[in-house]
Amino acid sequence: MNKKELEAFVKEAAKGIKTPEDLNEFSQMLKKITVEAAVNAEMDEQLGYEKHKKSISTYSRNGKSSKRVKTEDEAPLELERFAET
């Protein structure tokens, strides 16, 4: 997704923001999705294969676990685990 497409997506998503609480909720959701996507991409890189593809290493995905990341506010994340097989 290029910058122009991303801006269009955010503008469309932001149309529903009417109150400060809506803005806060949207911001938290955006942080959560962004961090989870980045961590999952890192997991793909570390393991050498994408999720739902056949493992080519001695390590494989091993479920998910819940983590809390502190930013301006805390956000619970669902992160994949891996283990040697």
Secondary structure, 3 states (H helix, E strand, C coil): CCHHHHHHHHHHHHCCCCCHHHHHHHHHHHHHHHHHHHHHHHHHHHHCCCCCCCCCCCEEEEEEEEEEEECCCEEEEEEEEEEEC
